[in-house]
Amino acid sequence: MSNNLVAVSVQAVRSPVQLDPATHLECLEFIRAAISEADREFAQQIAAILKDVCQRGHADRAAIWSDLTETEKQQFQELLGPPPLVREFAQRIRDAIGYQSHAVASAIERELSEAIDAGKFTAADVLAVVGETEFTRFKRIAE
């Protein structure tokens, strides 16, 4: 299949005829609802729905994004990213790796375990930010 044919096929799938203005508005409302509720889980669900709706050609991601204010864009992106506490622990873990200090790493590991046990976030959240290799290095220092 030639590149021109692929481009035409993609264009046909996303033609304005298939775009649904009501779906566009509904997507905007969902994004704004997630922002107003500051609900990370809801924002993740909305992002998955947006991806599906846009891939099916019922809405245009760029058009939806352009209809959001800069503040709304930033707030939605923050909801989709790791929680601030996870980012803080990720930075502390990276710093501990740089220090190569058992005492520092074990203190951070203790606090990390307490936060996870308290349900503030999961170990998977931290792994997603730090990466498995870095987290393993950190754990070795803390042992």
C-alpha positions as CSV (number, residue, x, y, z in Angstrom):
1,M,0.0,0.0,0.0
2,S,1.5,3.3,-1.0
3,N,1.9,6.2,1.5
4,N,-0.5,8.3,-0.5
5,L,-3.2,5.6,-0.3
6,V,-2.6,5.3,3.5
7,A,-2.9,9.1,3.8
8,V,-6.2,9.1,1.9
9,S,-7.5,6.2,4.0
10,V,-6.7,8.0,7.2
11,Q,-8.2,11.2,5.9
12,A,-11.4,9.3,4.9
13,V,-11.7,7.8,8.4
14,R,-11.4,11.3,10.0
15,S,-13.4,13.2,7.5
16,P,-15.6,16.0,8.9
17,V,-18.7,14.1,7.8
18,Q,-18.0,11.5,10.5
19,L,-17.1,14.1,13.2
20,D,-20.0,14.6,15.7
21,P,-20.3,18.1,17.2
22,A,-22.3,16.6,20.1
23,T,-19.5,14.2,20.9
24,H,-17.0,17.0,20.7
25,L,-18.9,19.0,23.3
26,E,-19.5,15.9,25.4
27,C,-15.7,15.3,25.5
28,L,-15.1,18.8,26.6
29,E,-17.7,18.4,29.3
30,F,-16.1,15.2,30.6
31,I,-12.6,16.8,30.7
32,R,-13.9,19.8,32.6
33,A,-15.8,17.5,35.0
34,A,-12.6,15.6,35.7
35,I,-10.8,18.9,36.3
36,S,-13.5,20.3,38.6
37,E,-13.6,17.1,40.7
38,A,-9.7,16.9,40.6
39,D,-10.3,13.1,40.2
40,R,-7.2,11.3,38.8
41,E,-9.0,8.0,38.2
42,F,-11.9,9.8,36.3
43,A,-9.3,11.7,34.2
44,Q,-7.6,8.4,33.3
45,Q,-11.0,7.0,32.2
46,I,-11.8,10.1,30.2
47,A,-8.4,10.0,28.5
48,A,-9.1,6.4,27.4
49,I,-12.5,7.3,26.1
50,L,-11.1,10.3,24.2
51,K,-8.5,8.1,22.6
52,D,-11.1,5.6,21.5
53,V,-13.6,8.2,20.3
54,C,-10.9,10.1,18.3
55,Q,-9.4,6.9,16.8
56,R,-12.9,6.0,15.6
57,G,-13.2,9.4,13.9
58,H,-16.1,10.7,15.9
59,A,-14.1,13.6,17.4
60,D,-10.9,15.4,16.6
61,R,-8.4,15.4,19.5
62,A,-6.6,18.5,18.2
63,A,-9.9,20.4,18.0
64,I,-11.0,19.3,21.5
65,W,-7.6,20.3,22.9
66,S,-7.7,23.7,21.1
67,D,-11.1,24.4,22.7
68,L,-9.6,24.1,26.2
69,T,-8.0,27.0,28.0
70,E,-4.3,26.8,28.8
71,T,-5.2,26.4,32.4
72,E,-7.6,23.5,31.6
73,K,-4.9,21.8,29.5
74,Q,-2.4,22.1,32.3
75,Q,-4.9,20.9,35.0
76,F,-5.9,17.9,32.9
77,Q,-2.3,16.9,32.1
78,E,-1.5,17.1,35.8
79,L,-4.4,14.8,36.6
80,L,-3.1,12.3,34.0
81,G,0.4,12.4,35.4
82,P,1.7,10.9,38.6
83,P,0.5,12.5,41.9
84,P,2.8,15.2,43.4
85,L,3.7,12.9,46.3
86,V,4.9,10.2,43.9
87,R,7.0,12.7,42.0
88,E,8.5,13.9,45.3
89,F,9.4,10.3,46.3
90,A,10.8,9.7,42.8
91,Q,13.1,12.7,43.2
92,R,14.2,11.6,46.7
93,I,14.9,8.1,45.4
94,R,17.1,9.5,42.6
95,D,18.9,11.7,45.1
96,A,19.5,8.7,47.4
97,I,21.0,6.8,44.5
98,G,23.4,9.7,43.9
99,Y,24.3,9.9,47.6
100,Q,24.9,6.1,47.8
101,S,24.0,6.4,51.5
102,H,22.4,3.4,53.2
103,A,21.0,5.5,56.0
104,V,19.3,8.0,53.6
105,A,17.9,5.3,51.3
106,S,16.6,3.2,54.2
107,A,14.9,6.2,55.7
108,I,13.2,7.0,52.4
109,E,12.2,3.4,51.9
110,R,10.6,3.4,55.4
111,E,8.6,6.6,54.5
112,L,7.7,5.2,51.1
113,S,6.4,1.9,52.6
114,E,4.3,3.9,55.1
115,A,2.8,6.0,52.3
116,I,2.0,3.0,50.2
117,D,0.5,1.2,53.3
118,A,-1.6,4.3,54.0
119,G,-3.0,4.0,50.4
120,K,-1.6,7.4,49.3
121,F,-0.3,5.7,46.1
122,T,0.9,2.3,44.9
123,A,4.4,0.9,44.4
124,A,3.4,0.7,40.7
125,D,2.9,4.4,40.6
126,V,6.5,5.0,41.9
127,L,7.9,2.4,39.5
128,A,6.2,4.1,36.6
129,V,8.0,7.4,37.4
130,V,11.4,6.0,38.6
131,G,11.7,3.0,36.4
132,E,12.5,-0.6,37.4
133,T,16.3,-0.2,37.1
134,E,16.6,2.8,39.3
135,F,14.2,1.4,41.8
136,T,16.2,-1.8,42.0
137,R,19.4,0.3,42.5
138,F,17.7,2.2,45.3
139,K,16.4,-1.0,47.0
140,R,20.0,-2.4,47.0
141,I,21.3,0.7,48.7
142,A,18.6,0.6,51.3
143,E,19.2,-3.0,52.2
